[in-house]
Amino acid sequence: MQGTLGRRPVIGIVADVKRVGPHPFHAVGEKYINAVARGAGAIPIVLPATMAGEDLEALDVAEDLLDLLDGLFLPGSVSNVAARHYGSKSAPYGTLEDPQRDGTVLPLIRAALARDIPLLAVCRGHQELNVALGGSLHQLVHEQPGLMDHREPKDAPRRLQYAAAHGVKLTDGGLLAKLLGAPMALVNSIHAQGIDRLAPGLAVEATAPDGLIEAVRVERASFALGVQWHPEWRFREDRLSTAIFAAFGAAANAYARRTIRSAAA
């Protein structure tokens, strides 16, 4: 998707902080990098979590990072957004958290939206988007009355964990319905948390059969979409997933063109 820029747009992918033995590493899953590079036609760059960590002094570089980007991608993770960020009680015992990612991403989302930088948020990223704008989460969706168990079978091969699990109803006239040209889609389901109170400024784009919000759009943004499922998984094999990444890449390319024109004016 080189367009008139002479280069592909640059999309930043926020990293998790993970431990390998006693050492903290900043890491991003390959499937996200591949979908951004091949599906969105962009140059992917990994953005470290810049809050203070065991071996890292805090870095106040959010605005500088955004200067480099034409799009921001928030990937899924095995960790959860800490409950304190949405005014909830402490998480259940054993919940994996990533305070460095929380402290980096939540303000980064708000800063990116203030610049109207295209944004795509997946799974944990979808939840981060809601929390960053003032919404709240169910900590354990499967324990909520009337809601399904949205978790994957932990012992199954990865291809089965990421297989289509349930349908979603796409909002009539919404972005996803326009991209797919249909009112329903099949999605995978690999999460324990989910949106409880929807943040102001977000519009619902899709819901699960149990009513859980599965996709949202920032109403006043050129392109800012969050999905609870994982469209990056074998994105070429699913029409909606292909369309989501293509639209994200097109939005990033358009943002880059606007930025170049503004700089030249």
Backbone as a ProteinNet text record, in pm:
[ID]
protein_1_A
[PRIMARY]
MQGTLGRRPVIGIVADVKRVGPHPFHAVGEKYINAVARGAGAIPIVLPATMAGEDLEALDVAEDLLDLLDGLFLPGSVSNVAARHYGSKSAPYGTLEDPQRDGTVLPLIRAALARDIPLLAVCRGHQELNVALGGSLHQLVHEQPGLMDHREPKDAPRRLQYAAAHGVKLTDGGLLAKLLGAPMALVNSIHAQGIDRLAPGLAVEATAPDGLIEAVRVERASFALGVQWHPEWRFREDRLSTAIFAAFGAAANAYARRTIRSAAA
[TERTIARY]
83.9	0	87.7	170.8	269.4	206.3	105.3	34.1	127.8	96.9	174.2	286.8	309.7	408.5	551	567.2	700.9	746.8	664	693.8	560.7	568.6	450	428.6	304.3	281.2	346.9	378	443.4	339.4	325.4	229.6	305.1	285.6	347.6	262.2	326.7	259.1	310.9	221.3	262.5	304	416.2	469.7	416.3	413.6	395.4	531.8	530.6	651.9	637.4	724.7	718.6	851.4	847.1	969.2	1018.7	1146.7	1215.7	1319	1285.1	1366.9	1353.8	1464.9	1457	1455.5	1456.7	1478.3	1348.5	1319.5	1203.2	1236.8	1148.9	1163.4	1037.7	1054.3	941	916.1	793.5	769.3	632.7	624.6	500.8	489.6	370.6	349.1	369.1	426.4	453	327.1	215.7	94.1	46.3	69.7	32.1	123.6	253.1	349.6	317	286.6	256.9	131	26	-99.9	-85.9	-8.1	14.6	97	201.1	288.1	218.6	153	95.4	-50.2	-125.2	-267.2	-293.2	-219.9	-236	-137.2	-41.7	55.8	144.2	177.5	250.7	387.8	468.8	595.1	566.7	576.9	548.4	671.5	652.2	760.6	707.9	790.8	752.1	778.9	676.2	688.1	707	815.6	834.2	735.3	706.4	630.1	725.6	696.1	795.4	779.6	686.1	677.1	792.6	824.3	936.8	917.4	1024.6	1023.4	1144.4	1166.2	1276.4	1411.6	1429.1	1555.9	1540.5	1426.8	1397.7	1353	1420.2	1371.5	1259.3	1159.4	1045.2	1091	1029.3	1062.8	938.9	948.8	837.6	852.5	817.1	842.9	717.9	599.5	477.9	457.7	470.2	446.7	552.8	676.2	782.4	756.5	708.9	676	564.7	462.1	350.8	393.3	496.7	549	599.4	638.6	696.1	590.6	466.9	367.4	259.9	208.7	90	-29.1	-5.4	-111	-62.1	-156.8	-124.6	-205.5	-136.5	-201.7	-183.6	-293.5	-292	-325.7	-227.6	-251.3	-313.7	-356.2	-402.5	-286.3	-319.4	-217.1	-278.9	-194.9	-243.9	-267	-215.9	-236.2	-366	-412.9	-536.1	-508.5	-594.5	-586.7	-615.7	-530.9	-548.1	-680.6	-749.6	-883.4	-886.3	-778	-777.6	-796.3	-765.1	-777.1	-922.2	-1015.3	-1155.9	-1240.1	-1172.2	-1242.7	-1308.2	-1256.1	-1313.5	-1230.7	-1286.2	-1215.4	-1097.2	-1012.4	-893.4	-930.5	-841.4	-864.8	-858.5	-921.1	-914.6	-770.5	-746.6	-611.8	-558.7	-434.3	-370.4	-385.1	-459	-474.4	-340.5	-302.1	-176.1	-198.4	-115.6	-125.3	7.3	3.5	122	118	160.5	148.6	227.1	337.9	412.5	334.2	267	183.3	65.4	-1.6	-113.2	-70.4	39.7	84.4	129.1	168	209.2	90.5	4.2	-97.7	-215.3	-260.8	-381.7	-363.5	-255.7	-236.4	-201.2	-133.9	-97.8	-222.3	-323.5	-449.4	-510	-517.6	-578.8	-499	-367	-282.8	-298.2	-305.9	-322.7	-456.9	-562.2	-693.7	-699.2	-626.8	-623.2	-562.4	-471.4	-410.7	-487.2	-588.6	-664.8	-576.2	-480.9	-399.6	-484.3	-490.5	-568.4	-525.8	-623.8	-598.1	-680.5	-616	-685.1	-647.3	-748.3	-727	-791.1	-713.3	-757.6	-754.5	-860.7	-872.4	-834.3	-716.6	-678.1	-679.6	-636.6	-638	-778.3	-875.8	-1017.7	-1061.8	-1019.7	-1053.1	-979.9	-853.2	-777	-843.4	-891.7	-957.9	-1078.5	-1158.2	-1275.5	-1235.4	-1135	-1090.8	-1027.5	-947.1	-879.9	-979.6	-1098.6	-1198.9	-1305.6	-1284.3	-1373.5	-1471.7	-1457	-1545.4	-1491.8	-1565.9	-1524.4	-1534.2	-1480.8	-1473.6	-1537.7	-1590.8	-1618.9	-1484.7	-1448	-1321.3	-1330	-1443.2	-1463.2	-1599	-1598.3	-1723.5	-1806.3	-1741.1	-1814	-1883.1	-1853	-1920	-2035.6	-2058.8	-2167.7	-2298	-2406.4	-2534.6	-2575.6	-2609.6	-2658.3	-2551.3	-2422.2	-2315.3	-2249.1	-2200.5	-2138.6	-1995.5	-1939.6	-1796.3	-1724.8	-1650.4	-1583.5	-1437.8	-1397.1	-1257.6	-1235.3	-1111.3	-1071.5	-1044.8	-1050.9	-1010.7	-859	-813.9	-671.1	-580.9	-629.7	-545.2	-553.2	-631.8	-647.9	-531.8	-503.6	-403.1	-441.3	-342.1	-366.7	-470.3	-467.9	-563	-707.3	-728.1	-862.5	-896.2	-797.8	-822.2	-869.1	-813	-845.8	-954	-1017.4	-1124.1	-1248.3	-1334.9	-1459.9	-1538.5	-1585	-1651.6	-1797.7	-1831.6	-1970.6	-1990.1	-2113.6	-2145.4	-2147.2	-2136.9	-2160.1	-2255.7	-2341.3	-2433.6	-2366.2	-2350.2	-2286.3	-2391.1	-2355.6	-2447.8	-2484.3	-2613.4	-2661.8	-2607.4	-2542.9	-2485.6	-2349.2	-2297.3	-2167.3	-2052.9	-1932.9	-1813.2	-1796	-1809	-1785.5	-1889.6	-2015.1	-2119.5	-2091.1	-2037.9	-2003.6	-1884.2	-1785.3	-1667.3	-1703	-1792.3	-1826.3	-1939.9	-2028.1	-2145.2	-2245.4	-2248.5	-2339.9	-2369.9	-2480.3	-2517.8	-2457.9	-2397.1	-2345	-2205.8	-2127.3	-1995.6	-1966	-1879.8	-1829.9	-1692.9	-1670.5	-1543.1	-1490.4	-1360.7	-1302.9	-1329.5	-1297.3	-1331.4	-1227.6	-1139.3	-1023.8	-1003.2	-1102.4	-1090.3	-1176.3	-1131.8	-1208.2	-1269.8	-1204.8	-1259.6	-1338.1	-1419.1	-1496.3	-1555.7	-1611.1	-1666.4	-1791.1	-1793.6	-1911.6	-1981.4	-1928.7	-1984.9	-1911.5	-1986.5	-1926.1	-1882.2	-1761.3	-1707.4	-1783.4	-1793.4	-1850.3	-1768.6	-1837.4	-1769	-1744.7	-1779.9	-1767.1	-1903.6	-1908	-2029.1	-2011.3	-2115.2	-2109.9	-2111.5	-2017	-2006.2	-2051.2	-2046.6	-2086	-2116.5	-2208.2	-2241.9	-2248	-2213	-2222.1	-2366.4	-2397.6	-2534.9	-2583.6	-2490.8	-2530.5	-2539.8	-2515.4	-2523.4	-2392.1	-2285.2	-2155.8	-2107.8	-2054.2	-2002.9	-1874.7	-1874.2	-1761.1	-1678.1	-1730.6	-1653.7	-1707.7	-1616.7	-1653.9	-1580.2	-1632.8	-1571.7	-1572.8	-1462	-1458.8	-1535	-1640.5	-1736.2	-1674.4	-1585.6	-1535.3	-1398.8	-1355.5	-1224.6	-1239.4	-1136.8	-1137.5	-1137.9	-1054.3	-1052	-996.9	-1082.5	-1040.3	-1137.9	-1091.8	-1176.8	-1118.9	-1205.8	-1164.9	-1249.2	-1185.5	-1257.8	-1211.5	-1306.4	-1273.7	-1210.1	-1234.9	-1179.4	-1041.7	-987.3	-851	-851.9	-869.5	-871.2	-733.8	-628.1	-492.6	-464.2	-537.7	-513.2	-554	-457	-482.2	-579	-544.6	-634.5	-674.5	-590.4	-623.6	-738.2	-765	-865.8	-1004.7	-1018.2	-1147	-1174.5	-1288.7	-1316.8	-1322.2	-1383.6	-1391.5	-1254	-1174.3	-1039.3	-954.9	-962	-888.8	-931.1	-1063	-1115.9	-1075.6	-1071	-1032.9	-890.1	-797.9	-657.9	-635.8	-706.8	-694.2	-743.9	-855.4	-910.1	-816.8	-756.7	-660.4	-539.9	-488	-374.8	-409	-528.4	-570.3	-581.7	-634	-645.8	-508.5	-414.5	-278.3	-211	-233.4	-176.2	-233.9	-365.2	-429.3	-377.5	-357	-302.9	-162.3	-80.6	55.3	52.8	-37.8	-48.3	-89.5	-185.8	-228	-112.7	-34.4	75.9	182.8	211.8	311.6	263.4	136.4	82.2	88.3	55.3	57.6	198.9	296.6	435.7	487.5	435.1	483.2	415.6	300.5	224.5	296.8
-118.7	0	124.1	136.9	243.8	377.7	377.7	499.2	605.7	732.4	845.6	886.1	809.3	847.7	817.3	718.1	668.8	566.7	539.6	438	388.8	277.7	229	306.7	314.9	381.3	303	371.8	311.9	294	171.7	141.2	86.1	148.7	103.9	-0.5	-105.9	-213.5	-211.1	-189.6	-179	-315.4	-317.9	-442.9	-472.2	-600.3	-646.7	-654.5	-656	-686.4	-827.6	-916.4	-1056.7	-1098.5	-1201.7	-1251.5	-1376.5	-1378.5	-1497.8	-1529.4	-1628.6	-1650.5	-1529.2	-1476.5	-1359.8	-1226.8	-1230.3	-1108.6	-1056.4	-926.4	-868.2	-833.4	-876.2	-846.9	-775.9	-689	-623.3	-699.4	-751	-847.4	-826.9	-865.1	-861.5	-993.3	-1051.4	-1176.5	-1162.8	-1265.9	-1262.4	-1243.7	-1303.1	-1295.3	-1151.4	-1069.3	-928.2	-854.8	-880.6	-817.7	-854.4	-980.6	-1027.3	-961.7	-953.2	-895.7	-747	-675.7	-533.5	-515.7	-598.4	-585.5	-629.9	-747	-804.9	-767.1	-760.4	-727.4	-579.2	-496	-351.5	-288.1	-367.4	-315.9	-208.9	-223.5	-119.9	-169	-74.2	-106.5	-117.2	-237.8	-250.2	-217.2	-140.7	-119.2	-148.2	-210.2	-247.6	-129.7	-91.2	18.4	-38.8	-8.6	-59.9	2.9	-68.3	-9.7	81	209.5	306.7	350.1	290.3	318.7	249.7	300.2	246.1	97.6	21.2	-121.7	-160.8	-289.2	-339.3	-289.2	-285.5	-241.7	-114.5	-45.5	68	188.2	300.6	425.9	476.6	541	588.6	681.8	664.5	745.6	824.2	955.2	1039.7	1068.3	969	979	955.4	956.6	923.3	1013	1143.2	1234.8	1217.7	1192.1	1169.1	1041.9	937.1	814	838.1	911.6	936.4	1017.4	1100.2	1175.7	1081.9	960	864.7	779.3	782.2	682.8	738.2	647.8	674.3	591.6	504.3	422.1	358	320.5	256.8	128.8	18.6	-111.6	-159.9	-198	-249	-397	-485	-628.7	-689.9	-814	-890.5	-934	-992.1	-1036.3	-1133.4	-1211.9	-1298.5	-1219.5	-1097.2	-1013.8	-934.7	-883.2	-805.3	-662.4	-570.6	-433.6	-435	-369.6	-369.1	-302.8	-362.2	-318.4	-174	-127.1	8.7	115.1	81.1	179.4	207	122.2	149.4	144.1	167.6	184.6	60.8	-56.3	-182.1	-239.4	-340.3	-406.4	-484.6	-528.3	-602.6	-724.2	-759.8	-873.2	-1004.2	-1109.3	-1240.3	-1287.5	-1367.7	-1420.2	-1492.7	-1465.4	-1531.5	-1458.1	-1346.1	-1269.3	-1209.3	-1231.1	-1177	-1033.4	-942.6	-801.8	-755.2	-639.1	-581.4	-430.2	-385.9	-243.8	-152.5	-200.2	-115.3	-90.6	-194.3	-173.8	-83.5	-107.9	-21.1	125.1	150.9	288.4	354.6	274.1	326.6	346.5	245.8	243.2	336.5	342.8	420.6	568.2	633.8	772	779.7	676.4	677	673.9	598.6	595	734	801.2	934.2	1033.1	1022.8	1112.4	1083.4	955.1	918.5	966.5	951.3	996	1147.9	1218.2	1365	1410.1	1328.8	1359.8	1297.9	1218.7	1143.8	1045.9	985.3	878.4	751.9	686.4	563	459.7	390.9	298.6	172.6	58.1	-70.3	-143.7	-186.4	-248	-386.7	-486	-625.9	-684.2	-747.9	-821.6	-733.8	-751.3	-662.8	-517.6	-493.3	-358.4	-300.1	-380.3	-341.3	-299.3	-375.1	-342.8	-216.7	-201	-80.6	43.8	34.6	147.7	191.4	97.1	128.7	191.9	135.7	187.9	326.2	346.3	475	589.3	558.9	661.9	667.2	591.1	603.6	490.8	379.8	265.9	167.4	59.7	-42.8	-181	-280.2	-417.7	-516.5	-623.9	-745.5	-816.8	-849.6	-918.6	-1064.8	-1127.8	-1268	-1278.2	-1270.2	-1269.5	-1393.4	-1509.2	-1634.7	-1646.9	-1556.4	-1557.2	-1458.2	-1385.2	-1288	-1356.1	-1335.2	-1397.4	-1361.6	-1463.2	-1442.4	-1433	-1430.7	-1422.4	-1558.9	-1583.4	-1710.7	-1717.1	-1835.3	-1853.2	-1825.5	-1716	-1673.7	-1719.4	-1803.1	-1848	-1961.1	-1971.1	-2077.5	-2206.8	-2322.6	-2448.1	-2450.5	-2440.8	-2419.3	-2531.6	-2653.2	-2767.4	-2802.8	-2731.5	-2761.6	-2704.9	-2761.3	-2701.8	-2557.4	-2477.9	-2335	-2313.2	-2395.5	-2375.6	-2394.4	-2477.1	-2495.5	-2384.8	-2337.1	-2225.2	-2102.1	-2083.4	-1966.7	-1994	-2108.7	-2140.9	-2056.7	-2041.2	-1967.5	-2029.3	-1943.9	-1993.4	-1952.3	-1834.9	-1789.4	-1677.2	-1646.5	-1536.7	-1403.5	-1295.5	-1161.3	-1088.9	-1008.8	-925.4	-790.8	-752.7	-626.6	-515.4	-402	-289	-240.3	-229.1	-183.5	-44.1	-27.4	100.6	128	35.6	53.8	23.8	51.8	30.8	-115.4	-206.7	-347.5	-403.7	-363	-409.2	-361.4	-239.9	-187.9	-263.1	-292.9	-363.9	-504	-571.9	-709.4	-717.4	-617.6	-622.8	-726.4	-753.4	-852.7	-814.5	-864.4	-825.9	-913.3	-1025.8	-1120.6	-1167.1	-1209.5	-1267.5	-1373.2	-1468	-1567	-1523.2	-1532.5	-1488	-1591.7	-1584.3	-1666.3	-1598.9	-1667.1	-1615.1	-1664.6	-1570.6	-1610.1	-1505.4	-1492.6	-1387.6	-1420.7	-1372.1	-1386.3	-1254	-1141.6	-1010.3	-958.2	-855.5	-794.5	-663.8	-588.1	-457.2	-471.7	-396.2	-385.3	-253.1	-141.8	-9.8	48.9	82.6	137.8	281.9	315.2	449.8	551.4	675	781.8	799.8	825.7	848.3	723.7	606.9	482.1	438	389	332.2	181.7	107	-38.7	-78.6	-164.2	-212.7	-357.8	-435.2	-576.1	-627	-722.6	-786.6	-937.6	-1010.6	-1156.2	-1198.3	-1326.9	-1373.8	-1345.5	-1336.8	-1308.7	-1159.3	-1075.4	-930.8	-863.6	-940.9	-880.7	-798.4	-680.3	-593.6	-653.8	-679.2	-745.4	-652.8	-536.1	-440.7	-300.7	-202.8	-63.5	24.9	144.9	246	378.4	453.1	587.7	678.7	740.2	808.9	925	1000	1121.2	1101.3	980.2	951.8	914.7	943.7	900.4	748.4	682.9	537.1	498.4	446.2	395.3	284.6	162.6	44.6	-51.1	-106.8	-211.4	-335	-452.3	-579.2	-674.5	-747.2	-837.9	-968	-1002.7	-1126.8	-1100.9	-1199.8	-1192.4	-1200.4	-1087.5	-1090.7	-1113.7	-1096.4	-1117.2	-1264.1	-1354.1	-1496.9	-1539.8	-1579.2	-1624.2	-1529.2	-1400.8	-1295.3	-1312.4	-1375.6	-1392.9	-1491.4	-1576	-1681.7	-1636.5	-1514.8	-1465.3	-1330.4	-1317.1	-1197.3	-1070.8	-1078.9	-961	-923.2	-1021.8	-993.8	-926.2	-978.4	-917.8	-773.1	-748.9	-614.2	-518.8	-567.7	-483	-433.2	-522.8	-481.3	-395.4	-424.2	-340	-198.7	-186.7	-54.8	20.3	-51.4	9.5	62.8	-17.9	26.1	146.3	147	260.5	387.5	373.9	489.7	541.6	451.1	492.6	563	510.9	574	713.7	728.3	858.5	956.3	907.9	993.8	1041.2	950.6	988.1	1094.8	1082.4	1182.9	1318.3	1316.2	1443.1	1507.1	1424.9	1476.6	1539.6	1472.9	1526.1	1659	1665.5	1790.3	1903.3	1872	1974.1	2025.3	1933.2	1972.8	2059.7	2033.9	2108	2244.7	2262.8	2387.7	2505.7
0	0	0	-99.1	-104	-141	-225.6	-260.8	-316	-279.9	-331.1	-238.3	-131.5	-31.7	-73.9	-159.5	-187.6	-85.6	12.6	112.5	171.2	238.8	308.3	437.6	486.6	614.6	728.5	835.4	951.8	1063	1110.3	1217.1	1337.4	1451.8	1575.6	1645.5	1694.8	1768.4	1911.5	2006.1	2145.9	2200.3	2271.7	2325.2	2464.9	2497.7	2635.5	2703.3	2834.9	2909.7	2965	2920.5	2958	3019.5	3100.7	3162.6	3091.5	3064.9	3016	3122.8	3205.6	3324.6	3415.9	3465.3	3553.7	3479	3345.6	3267.3	3205	3218.5	3150.2	3005.3	2913.5	2771.3	2722.3	2621.9	2557.3	2426.9	2411.9	2304.3	2238.8	2110.5	2031.9	1957.2	1953.1	1882.3	1732.6	1671	1527	1443.8	1486.7	1405.7	1390.9	1492.3	1482.4	1384.1	1395.5	1305.2	1160.5	1136.5	1001.2	946.1	1028.7	980.9	951.6	1033	1006.9	879.2	862.8	745.5	617.6	621.1	500	479.3	588.6	575.9	560.7	636.9	628.9	531	481.2	386.7	445.7	574.4	646.1	692.1	735.3	800.9	950.1	1009.3	1152.1	1235.4	1343	1438.5	1577.7	1658.9	1794.8	1888	1963.3	2058.7	2199.2	2265.6	2401.1	2497.7	2605.5	2716.1	2792.2	2796.6	2841.3	2986.6	3058.7	3202.1	3274.6	3393.1	3469.1	3497.2	3478.9	3506.8	3587.6	3597.5	3678.5	3629	3496.6	3437.9	3354.1	3367.8	3280.2	3362.3	3341.7	3396.2	3306.2	3364.2	3287.2	3174.9	3057	2940.2	2896.9	2897.3	2855.3	2706.2	2624.5	2480.4	2395.9	2457.5	2383.8	2262.4	2280.6	2168.6	2060.7	2102.2	2004.3	1924.4	1992.4	1921.5	1819.6	1860.9	1769.2	1647.9	1663.5	1549	1438.9	1477.7	1382.5	1312.8	1364	1324.8	1234	1149.6	1069	1118.3	1213.5	1271.5	1399.3	1485.8	1613.7	1626.5	1656	1672	1814.9	1878.6	2015.6	2012.2	2033.7	2020.3	2145.4	2130.9	2245.3	2332.6	2446.9	2541.7	2640.2	2705.7	2812.6	2940.5	2948.1	3066.6	3054.3	3168.4	3174.2	3218.2	3177.7	3227	3376.9	3455.1	3601.1	3639.2	3734.7	3773.2	3822.2	3880.2	3935.8	3827.7	3703.3	3596.1	3557.9	3602.9	3574.6	3702	3816.1	3942.4	3997	3961.2	4007.9	4121.5	4186	4294.1	4238.8	4327	4285.6	4202.4	4111.6	4022.9	4101	4047.9	4113.4	4127.8	4230.9	4256.4	4133.3	4099.9	3986.9	3854.6	3852.8	3729.1	3688.3	3563.9	3513.5	3467.2	3516.5	3478.5	3419.3	3355.7	3292.2	3317.8	3436.9	3470.7	3378.9	3322	3229.4	3100.5	3050.6	2931.8	2965.2	3078.6	3117.6	3119.8	3189.5	3207.8	3079.9	2981.5	2851.5	2759.2	2749.7	2645.1	2674	2796.4	2823.8	2786.4	2828.6	2781.3	2633	2579.6	2438.2	2350.2	2390.8	2316.5	2308	2422.1	2423.5	2338.2	2344.7	2264.3	2115.3	2077.8	1936.8	1883.6	1963.2	1918.9	1906.6	1993.4	1984.1	1852.2	1796.3	1666.3	1550	1580.9	1480.9	1404.5	1475.3	1418.2	1409.2	1294.9	1283.4	1387.6	1443.4	1553.9	1534.9	1554	1554.1	1681.8	1756.5	1887.5	1889	1932.3	1930.5	2071.6	2112.9	2239.2	2359	2418.5	2528.1	2482.5	2359.1	2305.7	2299.4	2262.5	2260.3	2400.3	2500.5	2638.8	2684.8	2643.1	2676.2	2618.8	2496.6	2432.6	2515.5	2559.1	2640.6	2773.8	2839.6	2969.2	2953.9	2850.6	2829.4	2814.4	2762.6	2738.1	2847.5	2956.2	3070.9	3092.5	3019.5	3037.8	3140.2	3163.5	3259.6	3197.2	3270	3219.2	3315.1	3258.4	3335	3353.8	3476.1	3496.9	3457.9	3479.3	3441.1	3372.8	3242.2	3166.4	3196.7	3206.3	3223.3	3358.7	3451.8	3582.2	3589.1	3480.1	3478.4	3436.1	3509.6	3473.2	3330.6	3253.2	3118	3011.5	3052.3	2953.8	2934.1	2814.2	2778.5	2831	2821.1	2844.7	2712.8	2708.1	2585.4	2578.2	2672.3	2674	2573.3	2528.7	2437.3	2514.1	2447.1	2512.3	2531.2	2654.9	2683.2	2633.2	2633.7	2597.5	2449.3	2373.7	2230.9	2151.2	2033.1	1944.4	1910.4	1874.9	1850.1	1741	1636.4	1527	1574.4	1677.1	1732.2	1831.5	1905.1	1995.4	1917.7	1797.8	1717.3	1613.2	1618.4	1523.8	1554.7	1455.6	1475.2	1590.3	1682.8	1803.8	1811.9	1761.6	1766.8	1665.8	1640	1550.2	1623.8	1548.1	1602.1	1507.9	1568.5	1490.7	1467.7	1343.1	1308.6	1306.1	1362.5	1370.3	1231.4	1206.5	1076.1	1046.4	932	894.2	954.7	1036.9	1100.8	1005.9	1052.8	970.7	933.1	1030.1	1000.8	904.9	922.2	830.7	688.3	675.9	543.2	484.8	568.7	519.1	470.7	544.7	510.6	409.4	411.7	324.3	369.2	500.3	556.3	701.8	758	894.9	1004.1	966.8	1065.4	1023.6	1123.6	1095.9	1201	1165.8	1261.4	1310	1442.5	1499.4	1597.8	1624.2	1730.4	1865	1973.2	2106.3	2205.5	2249.6	2330.1	2439.4	2526.7	2628.6	2749.5	2865.2	2989	3031.2	2993.9	3024.9	2905.6	2930.2	2822.8	2870.4	2778.1	2812.7	2899.7	3008.2	3094.8	3062.5	3113.4	3083.3	2963	2859.2	2738	2763.2	2718	2737.6	2653.4	2702.2	2619.3	2491.9	2383.1	2256.2	2175.1	2230	2154.9	2103.9	1981.9	1923.8	1910.5	1940	1929.3	1782	1743.9	1606.5	1591.6	1701.6	1694	1835.3	1843.5	1970.4	1952.3	2059.7	2062.2	2088	2071.1	2096.8	2238.8	2335.2	2473	2502.9	2402.7	2420.7	2453.4	2476	2505.6	2386.3	2414	2307.9	2251.6	2121.9	2056.7	1968.8	1936.4	1857.2	1882.7	1878.6	1900.8	1800.5	1783.3	1698.1	1771.6	1763.5	1820	1724.9	1774.7	1687.6	1610.3	1670.5	1605.8	1539.9	1528.2	1468.5	1321.6	1243.2	1103.8	1094	1177.2	1184.9	1321.6	1407.8	1538.7	1576.7	1565.5	1577.9	1681.1	1765.6	1858.7	1837.6	1832.6	1820.1	1928.8	1986.8	2096.1	2046.2	1922.1	1867.3	1807	1737	1683.5	1530.7	1461.8	1315.4	1253.7	1334.4	1279.8	1251.3	1317	1299.3	1158.6	1077.6	940	869.4	874.7	827.7	682.2	602	460.2	438.7	537.4	522	564	614.2	662.3	597	533.2	453.6	539.2	657.4	743.3	796.4	835.4	884.8	777.9	655.8	544.4	526	532	510.6	622.3	747.1	860.4	844.2	813.7	800.8	676.9	568.5	449.1	477.6	550.1	583.5	677.9	772	864	786.5	694.9	614.3	528.3	470.5	388	472.4	595.1	684.1	724.1	751.3	786.4	669.2	550.1	431.5	410.4	432.3	417.9	523.2	645.4	751.2	713.8	660.8	621.5	513.3	417.3	311.2	368	463	524.6	601.7	671.5	750.1	661	549.1	455	396.2	360.6	305.2	406.9	533.6	639.2	662.3	659.5	681.1	567.4	447.4	330.4	315.7	383	368.4	433.2
[MASK]
+++++++++++++++++++++++++++++++++++++++++++++++++++++++++++++++++++++++++++++++++++++++++++++++++++++++++++++++++++++++++++++++++++++++++++++++++++++++++++++++++++++++++++++++++++++++++++++++++++++++++++++++++++++++++++++++++++++++++++++++++++++++++++++++++++++++++

